[in-house]
């Protein structure tokens, strides 16, 4: 689950750069299973459905693709990488504290990691 307004495109970049970071390919478009050719170059892929926020990146396909490619000209910050990885590893939503609070309210329970171990004894 992702706070789309604030983190969707960060997650797109993280996912599409993973094969590059892993040394499997030189560019995101070189990875056979990447959606990068669709999002960055407009290549048709029946498996890819454009997200509403991706569609807002530009008014026409060419403009949208150009803006999307520009997102990849700047490396993801260490903070963004850590947040996405941490959320994936711990299986909780990617988003800010307000987003997580909304999810907790909707679910009626806490999300994320709590304190490990048995509760402390009261004095």
C-alpha positions as a LaTeX table, in Angstrom:
\begin{tabular}{lrrr}
\hline
Residue & $x$ (\AA) & $y$ (\AA) & $z$ (\AA) \\
\hline
Unk1 & 0.00 & 0.00 & 0.00 \\
Unk2 & 1.40 & 3.38 & $-1.01$ \\
Unk3 & 0.52 & 6.99 & $-0.26$ \\
Unk4 & 0.17 & 7.60 & $-3.98$ \\
Unk5 & 0.09 & 11.40 & $-3.87$ \\
Unk6 & 3.50 & 11.55 & $-2.22$ \\
Unk7 & 5.28 & 8.28 & $-2.93$ \\
Unk8 & 3.92 & 6.55 & $-6.05$ \\
Unk9 & 6.52 & 7.86 & $-8.47$ \\
Unk10 & 9.26 & 7.26 & $-5.91$ \\
Unk11 & 8.15 & 3.62 & $-5.78$ \\
Unk12 & 8.07 & 3.46 & $-9.59$ \\
Unk13 & 11.67 & 4.71 & $-9.67$ \\
Unk14 & 12.76 & 2.35 & $-6.91$ \\
Unk15 & 11.24 & $-0.67$ & $-8.66$ \\
Unk16 & 12.48 & 0.21 & $-12.13$ \\
Unk17 & 15.99 & 1.00 & $-10.90$ \\
Unk18 & 16.33 & $-2.23$ & $-8.89$ \\
Unk19 & 17.75 & $-4.30$ & $-11.80$ \\
Unk20 & 20.25 & $-1.50$ & $-12.49$ \\
Unk21 & 21.32 & $-1.27$ & $-8.83$ \\
Unk22 & 21.64 & $-5.07$ & $-8.73$ \\
Unk23 & 23.97 & $-4.94$ & $-11.75$ \\
Unk24 & 21.65 & $-7.05$ & $-13.89$ \\
Unk25 & 21.32 & $-4.39$ & $-16.62$ \\
Unk26 & 22.80 & $-0.99$ & $-17.46$ \\
Unk27 & 19.54 & 0.93 & $-17.82$ \\
Unk28 & 15.97 & 0.33 & $-16.61$ \\
Unk29 & 14.74 & $-0.17$ & $-20.16$ \\
Unk30 & 17.18 & $-3.06$ & $-20.65$ \\
Unk31 & 15.36 & $-5.17$ & $-18.06$ \\
Unk32 & 12.95 & $-7.46$ & $-19.86$ \\
Unk33 & 10.16 & $-7.21$ & $-17.25$ \\
Unk34 & 10.36 & $-3.46$ & $-16.64$ \\
Unk35 & 7.49 & $-1.07$ & $-17.25$ \\
Unk36 & 10.05 & 1.66 & $-18.01$ \\
Unk37 & 9.76 & 1.36 & $-21.84$ \\
Unk38 & 6.00 & 1.86 & $-21.49$ \\
Unk39 & 6.20 & 4.75 & $-19.02$ \\
Unk40 & 9.27 & 6.49 & $-20.45$ \\
Unk41 & 8.92 & 5.86 & $-24.18$ \\
Unk42 & 5.23 & 5.11 & $-24.68$ \\
Unk43 & 5.83 & 1.56 & $-25.86$ \\
Unk44 & 2.58 & $-0.43$ & $-25.64$ \\
Unk45 & 2.49 & $-3.16$ & $-23.01$ \\
Unk46 & $-0.76$ & $-5.00$ & $-22.36$ \\
Unk47 & 0.36 & $-5.71$ & $-18.78$ \\
Unk48 & 0.76 & $-2.04$ & $-17.86$ \\
Unk49 & $-2.18$ & 0.11 & $-16.82$ \\
Unk50 & $-1.36$ & 3.77 & $-16.35$ \\
Unk51 & $-2.03$ & 5.08 & $-12.86$ \\
Unk52 & $-4.00$ & 8.32 & $-12.57$ \\
Unk53 & $-1.03$ & 10.13 & $-11.03$ \\
Unk54 & 1.27 & 8.96 & $-13.81$ \\
Unk55 & $-1.22$ & 10.37 & $-16.31$ \\
Unk56 & $-0.98$ & 13.75 & $-14.55$ \\
Unk57 & 2.78 & 13.93 & $-15.18$ \\
Unk58 & 2.03 & 15.45 & $-18.60$ \\
Unk59 & $-0.90$ & 16.48 & $-20.78$ \\
Unk60 & 0.05 & 14.39 & $-23.82$ \\
Unk61 & 1.90 & 11.09 & $-24.15$ \\
Unk62 & 5.15 & 12.62 & $-25.44$ \\
Unk63 & 5.25 & 15.20 & $-22.65$ \\
Unk64 & 4.39 & 12.60 & $-20.00$ \\
Unk65 & 7.10 & 10.24 & $-21.22$ \\
Unk66 & 9.69 & 13.04 & $-21.28$ \\
Unk67 & 8.85 & 14.09 & $-17.73$ \\
Unk68 & 8.97 & 10.47 & $-16.60$ \\
Unk69 & 12.45 & 10.01 & $-18.12$ \\
Unk70 & 13.57 & 13.20 & $-16.37$ \\
Unk71 & 12.63 & 11.64 & $-13.01$ \\
Unk72 & 15.41 & 9.12 & $-13.60$ \\
Unk73 & 18.07 & 11.78 & $-14.20$ \\
Unk74 & 18.28 & 12.31 & $-10.43$ \\
Unk75 & 19.22 & 9.47 & $-8.11$ \\
Unk76 & 16.78 & 8.43 & $-5.42$ \\
Unk77 & 17.75 & 9.88 & $-2.07$ \\
Unk78 & 19.06 & 7.55 & 0.61 \\
Unk79 & 16.03 & 8.52 & 2.71 \\
Unk80 & 13.60 & 7.46 & $-0.03$ \\
Unk81 & 15.43 & 4.18 & $-0.64$ \\
Unk82 & 15.48 & 3.43 & 3.09 \\
Unk83 & 11.78 & 4.23 & 3.49 \\
Unk84 & 10.68 & 2.04 & 0.58 \\
Unk85 & 12.97 & $-0.85$ & 1.62 \\
Unk86 & 11.94 & $-0.61$ & 5.24 \\
Unk87 & 8.25 & $-0.64$ & 4.32 \\
Unk88 & 8.76 & $-3.63$ & 2.02 \\
Unk89 & 10.79 & $-5.57$ & 4.58 \\
Unk90 & 8.36 & $-4.90$ & 7.41 \\
Unk91 & 5.25 & $-5.19$ & 5.25 \\
Unk92 & 3.69 & $-1.85$ & 6.07 \\
Unk93 & 2.51 & 1.07 & 3.91 \\
Unk94 & 4.86 & 3.52 & 2.23 \\
Unk95 & 3.82 & 6.97 & 3.34 \\
Unk96 & 4.17 & 9.72 & 5.87 \\
Unk97 & 2.92 & 9.55 & 9.46 \\
Unk98 & $-0.45$ & 11.11 & 8.58 \\
Unk99 & $-1.05$ & 8.48 & 5.88 \\
Unk100 & $-0.11$ & 5.68 & 8.26 \\
Unk101 & $-2.46$ & 7.12 & 10.91 \\
Unk102 & $-5.31$ & 7.10 & 8.36 \\
Unk103 & $-4.59$ & 3.44 & 7.57 \\
Unk104 & $-4.50$ & 2.57 & 11.28 \\
Unk105 & $-7.83$ & 4.35 & 11.78 \\
Unk106 & $-9.42$ & 2.52 & 8.85 \\
Unk107 & $-8.12$ & $-0.85$ & 10.04 \\
Unk108 & $-8.76$ & $-0.22$ & 13.71 \\
Unk109 & $-5.27$ & $-1.42$ & 14.65 \\
Unk110 & $-1.65$ & $-0.31$ & 14.72 \\
Unk111 & 0.56 & $-0.93$ & 11.72 \\
Unk112 & 4.31 & $-1.12$ & 11.50 \\
Unk113 & 6.64 & $-2.50$ & 14.06 \\
Unk114 & 6.07 & $-2.19$ & 17.75 \\
Unk115 & 8.32 & $-2.73$ & 20.73 \\
Unk116 & 9.75 & $-6.21$ & 20.86 \\
Unk117 & 9.26 & $-8.52$ & 23.75 \\
Unk118 & 6.88 & $-8.74$ & 26.61 \\
Unk119 & 5.28 & $-5.56$ & 27.97 \\
Unk120 & 7.19 & $-4.03$ & 30.90 \\
Unk121 & 5.89 & $-4.65$ & 34.37 \\
Unk122 & 4.17 & $-1.83$ & 36.13 \\
Unk123 & 5.74 & $-0.70$ & 39.36 \\
\hline
\end{tabular}
